[in-house]
Amino acid sequence: MTEAEYKLTRALLERRHRRTEGAFLVQGRKLVNEALRSGWTVRFVVATDEVARAADIPDHLVRIAPPHRLERLGTFEQGNELIAVVDLPRPGTDGPVGDGELVLALDGVADPGNLGTIIRLADWFGVRRIWCAEGSVDPFNPKTVQASMGSVLRVEVFTVRLPDRLARARREGASVYAADMAGASVFEVGLQRPAVLVLGSESHGLSDAVKEQAGVRLRVPGGGGAESLNVAMAATALCMEFERRRQL
């Protein structure tokens, strides 16, 4: 591994360098192998000598580094043994909300683990794109990529001016639903597709500008003592109900 490659890999821990360099990090054997199979451009893979010999990585991509250097490059508490530098995708086309489509829209989600989990559940439920409000956490943050368990390679995440994008979605004929503790039970709401499901952060909820674009507010009903669900939990429960209705 050259010094330039080491500096590049270390720089990609920061968002501004990911944008400047047009690349991000994928870590761990499972996700690196998934990246290699995905068709995305992998620049190189950093590994210890032992792991490189055991892993199925094309020789021209392998860069050998000692364990103490890999520990400085990876974000795991321990076991940083395989890290891939992957090109960021080219910006996709955020076209009209399609017939029967469900889009997730996130307002102010700042925790990388929550975003990664939401990307993963979107992949599970067949949601092909997510809109993130400006100022949200970077979908290619290493912790987000890890929490997505590879789903970030399959679900498109767009950073948008969310109130404007929701207004456009309504003009395109989509129903806009917003998760809100004061809303109606999701079991009592007639869910129509195409649809956009908007979720806010647990600490701040939805911004006023986003609330203005929400046609229907809904909640996950519950009878226990917990004060609230985090955004990933709420997204899972609501997506489950959207999927159940779709299959009726």
Steps between C-alpha positions, in 0.01 A plus 500: 500500500646834400505801729262682263251212520528496878432874524205472260343214697543686828356821352181317398401477865386864459201610295669791326776274370250239380338768285832642381650161417176344371546186706396333826600208722350152521623288791495134600512180298128470428448857381826517305405182315157646432658818364724293272194318362282811472638651182608816684856613431738378770831689483693274734464282809727538803564183698747331725721248323323208670151620409601585143623144445174353637255741334375473143621840377644566154877535534515839326273651766686377808708739709681350798523690829608391848230461769598817687445708184166339428388585852556868414300470180194308616217599732447167676600486865706196407545269202580759232645256249337575165405842359396585144516843338196523271399775259190696591214437256421754235196709592184318402182642352241581763203467271126503573364269767395194304171314506490279809829636632580577863773756572646568844578863588716586801495840668800575720627147564850557636599162645698289249385174655134596468543600137683178419228294665232687303686437174514132590128477580418692182690234306307228685161652414591576138527878543738607227573859606520723804490881520711659771455863596801725458718484810429133566778254575703383200368166363863405428621560854690179591260428789200549271646268238566237766153527654342465155672159464559564131154639421653841422627330183140433390285788634546847352523778756437856378579815697219744422323814613238289666202740517541577128539132409190404696300774329618366166405145600148616580475665159613169350202331665670340800340490844727645769482345848695628799583302812375703797424390857188717486378346174235236435580133552651356184249214534216750453642690202428405141850470354516585132789452259698657346604632838771684689552417867670784689685440827676749725770463761402376845637811669357772273217341305389652171581856401209739450573531128483123458183472710327741261551253215370196688152406390436245776673452833515152644651319795595153612241403762625352825380436852822473697698744707775603257496871425577459129664289229819604329472587134626162376251311717212719384605461138502121535153486653347737245666333200367167625146638488552648152623159384211316666249724323679447169460126532128506583 
